[in-house]
């Protein structure tokens, strides 16, 4: 009943920038928390950043000062602005949202992921 669609991934050189987007659609009452995760081959999935409905944000230490998470509630969309990208940032980035649907139950939804490649 809720779908998340990500976009914005691709190939960039070290030091470059990308902006990821994730838009939710469906029977949504509210979205309490939006977040971005990433997983590189052979590594655990890790939290990158989260943002609450009150715009409180949290970042992994590895991306602080370089990445910015934001949300557009009118569009049910979360963004991740990634600057000064490093090869270590190469991963599949997935968005997750804690969605309250119309019957007032809360569920976690995941997008299918978008590949970010950082290489010269």
C-alpha positions, 0 to 999 in steps of 0.5 A: 500500500506504500511504495518508495521510489529512489532516484539520483544515484550514479557515477561521480568523481571523488569530490563531486556531488549527488543528490538522492531523492526518495518519494513515497506514495500510497495510503499515507497518513503521516511519515514520522521518520525518514532515513537513508542507509547504505551498504557496500559489498562485503559490509554491513548496512549502515545508517547514513542519516535520519530526519524526523517529522520535526526536522531533527537530524542525525548523521553517521560520523563518516558523513557529517559535514558532507551530507545533508538530509532534508524532507519535503512533507508536501511531496512525501519525499526525503533527500540526501545531498552528498558533497565531497564524495569519497570512494568510501561512500560507494554503496547502494543507498536505500531509503527507509520511512516509518509510515503511519497509514490511514488505519493509523498503524505504523510500518517501516518501508524500504526503497529498492536502493540506488547505486552510488559509485565514486571513482576517477 
